Amino acid sequence: MVLNAEWIYWGSFLLLPVLAVLLSAAMGGHWLKRVLALIFTVPVALLVYARFVEPQRLIRVATDVEICGQGLPGTIKAAVLSDVHQGIFRNAVSVPRLVKTINRSNPDIVLIAGDFTYDLPPEKFEKTFAAFKHLKAPVYGVLGNHDNIHGPEYREKLIDALEKSGVIMLAPGEDVFRKNGKFIRIVGIRDMDSFLGKTETLGDYPAPGGMPSIVLSHSPEVIGRSETGHYDLMVTGHTHGGQVWIPKLTCELTTACRTWRYGLAETPTGKLFVTSGTGMTALPIRFNMQPRIDILRVQINRCEAQPFSDVMRVFPHDQGSQN
């Protein structure tokens, strides 16, 4: 898989001379030759954009979320980041750039929902993620499936490097964030696909308490597990928003829409927010799904959480309106 991905990444540079040849052919010669050149120019130009332009068009998107809880009413601003996939595809947004963009939003906390790596050699962990120490807010993280597929030694070295960079790793675990009389409980859950062995379960997590809580997990599909319980807000990644977002077609050809592709949703488990992340896997391209950092304005109110027994589980086929 690594070798194939490397070939795809370096081979994609051939798109540039191919586009140049097509543009040259489209501007001269026989009319049929020009027409054929134009026909092929359009898809090649789109591929060039998806490979060289959109993966670097980092954006910030703000979303308001209301939850119920104790403490003083008010808002906690959370920057949400996921699927940075540092490794094979060198056109992924770099960690220093992510840090600068997050700091400009001045969040209270930063939540990283896993998949830090994409076959990144362990000897590069500390250097690659060192910039996280420059984040001005407390940082909480969990691992994703790509962080786990190379086994316990790889995983432990990654956790060690991230913790040296100031990331509070919850795998699983919990912490309480407090600021100006407002407080919120952060609970981390293991990745359900690659971390867990056949005999393991999603148990051994702190039970929901009285204070408002956010559960941080990599895959949104964890909401389908009974062990997860109910939380005020679950924050996940994993889907990449489809990575190449073509309405209808992306949902048919990928698993991105199996639970919830991107954005905020109500589920029987609680409120769910899925971020589309910043990196790439399989193909070094993004199209119609720019790398993004989501800014959640979490409004904590003195109210009682509404039961979700009458809310339909979110397993839509197509979520084109979410982008």
N, C-alpha and C positions, 0 to 999 in steps of 0.2 A: 504493500500500500504506500509506504514511504517513497519507494523508488518511482512508482507510477505518478505520485503527486509531484515529485521533483521534476520528472519529465514534462508533466503538464505545465508546471510553473515556468520552467525555462523555455519550453517550446512555445509558450504563449507570446514570447517576444517576436516571433515570426509574423504575428499579426500586423506589426508596424510596416515592414517592407511590403507585405501583401497589399495592405491598404494603399500604400504609395504607388504601387504598380497599377492597381485598379483605377485610382484617381487619374493617373497619367493616361491610361487607355481611354477613360471616359471623356477626355478633353480633345481627342484627335483621332483621325483615321476614319474608316468606313462607318456609316451610321449604325449598322447592325452590331459592329464591334463596340461602339459607344453605348448602345442600349444594353447589351449583355454586361458590359463593365459596370454600368450603373446599377443593374439588378443585383450583382454580387457585392457592390460597394456598400449597400445599405446594411446587410447583416454583418459584414466585416467591421464596418464603422461602429455598429452597436456593440460588437464584441470588444473592440478597442476601448470604447467608453466604459464598458462593464469591467474590463481588466485594469485599465490604467487611470481612470478618472473617478468613478463612483466609490471605489474602496477607500479613497482619501477624502471624500466629502463628509467629514464628521459633523454631525448636527446635534443640537440639544432640543429635547421635546419635553414640555411641562405638562403634568397631569395632576388634577386635584383628586384627593382621596379622603373620604370622611370615615372615621372609625369612632367607636365609643370607648371610653375608658376613664380611669381615675386620674387624679391630679388636676392641675390647672388647665382649663381649656386653652387651646392654642395650636400652632402649626409647627411641625418638625419637617424640615426640608431634607429629603433623602436623594442623593445622586445614585442612580442604579446603573451598573455596568456589568456586562457579561460577555462570554465567548470572545475574549480578546485574541485567542489562538495564536500566540507567539510561537514561531517555529518555521515550518517549511515555507509558508507563503509570506515572503518578505514585504509584500505590499499591504499587509494588515497595518492598521493604525498603530503607531509605536506607543509604548507605555508613557514616555515623557510627554508626548502630545496629549494623551488621555488625561494625565495628571494636570497639565496646564488648563485644559478645557474644563475639568471638574472644578478646579480652584476658582475659576472665573464665575462660577455659579454660586460660590460661597455656601455650600450645603452644611447642614448640621452633622449629618452622617453620610458615609459612603457604603453601599451594599454591592458586593461583587458576587454574582451568582454562578461562578464556576467556569470551567474550560479556559484556564489560563494558558494552556499549551496546545501545540499541534506537533507532536513528535520533536519537541525541543530537547536537545541534549542536556542532561543534568548539570554538566559543567558550566552551562550558560545561564542557569537559573538566577543566581544572585545578581549578575550584571544586567540581565534583561528586566528584572522586576525591581531593581534598586530605586527607581524613581518614585515608587509608591510611598517611600518615606517622606516625600515632599508634599503629600496631601495634607491639607490644613485641618481636616476633620477626621474623627475616628473612623477606621475602615474595618468592616466585617466581611468575611469571605467564606465560601464553601467550595469544595472541589466539584468538577464535572466529570463526565464520562471519559473525555480525552485525558484528563489528569490521572485517571485510575487504570487505564488499560495496560500500562507497562509494569504493573505490580507494586507491592508494598514498598520496596526500596526507592523506586522512582517517586512514589507518592510522598514518602516521608521526607525525602530531600527537597521536594517542592514546597511542602508545608514549612520546613525549616527556613528556606530562602524567603518565603513570603512573610513569615513572622519576623525575620530579621529586617524586613522592609516596612514593618509597622502594621501589617495586616493581622487582625484578630481572627484566626481561623476557627470556625465552629464546625467540627466534623465528627460527631455531632457536638453540640454544646449550646450554651446560652450566655447572654450578658444583658445588663440593664443600662440603657443610655439615659442620662439625666441632663436637663438643661433648663434653667430658669423656672423650676417648679413643674416642668413637664417631664414625663419619663415614659419610656417605651421598652418593652422586652424584645430582644432579638434572639431567635431560636434557630440554630442551624441544623439542617437535615442532610444525611448522606445522599449521594447520588444513587438512585435506585437501580440503575442498569448495570453499571460496571464495577461499583465498589462492593456491592453485596454478593456474597457467595450463595450457593443454592440453599444452604442451611440457615442463612441469616434472615432476619426480618428488619423492618423499619422501627422496631421497638427501641427501648432504652433512651427515649427522648424526654426531656422535661415536660411534665403535664401542663396544659394551659392554666394560667393563673388569673388573678383578678385584674391585673394591670393590662393596658392595651399591648398587643403583641404583634410582631412581624415574624413569620417563619420564612427563612431563606433557604431555597433549594435550587438545584440546577434545572431539573426537568419539571414542567407543569403537570406531567402525568402522575406525579406523586399524589395529587388530589384524589385519585381513584383508590388509594390505599386506606383501609380502615384504620391502620395504626397512626396515620397522620393526625387525626383528630380535627378539632375546629380551631381556627385562628382568625384574628381580626383581618389580617392581610397576609397573603403569601406572595413572595417576590421570586420569580424564576427567570430563566433564559432558555437556552438549548435549541429553540426553533430557528434562530437566525431570521425570524420573520419570513421564512421561505428562502432567504438569501437572494434568489432570483424570483422576484414577485410578478407573476403573470396571473391575473385573476382567473379562477377556475382551473387553469392548467397546473399551477403550482400545487394546489390541493390534491389534484388527481395523481400527480407523479411523485409527491413526497409525503412525509409524515408530519409536515409543519402544522397542518390544520387539525391534527388528530385530537388535540385537546383545546388549545387556544393559541393562535399564531402570534399575536402581538396586541398589547394594550390591556385595558382594565375590564374585568368581567366579574359578575356575581355567580358564585357556585354554591352548592350545598356545604362545602367546606368553609367558605368565607369569601372574602374579596380576593381575587387573583389578579396579579399584574405580571405580564410576560414582556420582557424586553427583547429586542431583536439583536442586540449585541453589536460588536464592531469588527469581528474577524470573519474568517472563511474556512471551510473545509471542503474536501473533494475537488472543487474547482476554485481557482484564485480570482473569482469574480463576484460582484454584487450588481444587481440591476433592479431599479425601482424599489430598493430597500437599502437606503444609505446607512452606513455605520452611525450609531446614535448612542448618546448618553441620555437616559431618561431622568428627569427631575420630578420626583413625587412630592407634592405639597400635602403632607399628611395632616389633616385637621382632626384633632382630638377633641371630642365633645362629651359633655356629661349626659349620656343617654344610655339606654339599654339596647344591646345588640339585638337585631331582629332575627328570629329563627329562620333557617333556610330550608325547612322541611317542604315548603311549597314551591321552591325555586327549582326550575328545570336544570339538570346538570348540563354544563357547557361542553358539548362535543359537536360544534357546528361543522358543516362540511366546507363552508367557504366564508371567510371573514374579510372580504375585499374592502369593506367600509372602514376597517380598523387602520389602514395605512394613511 
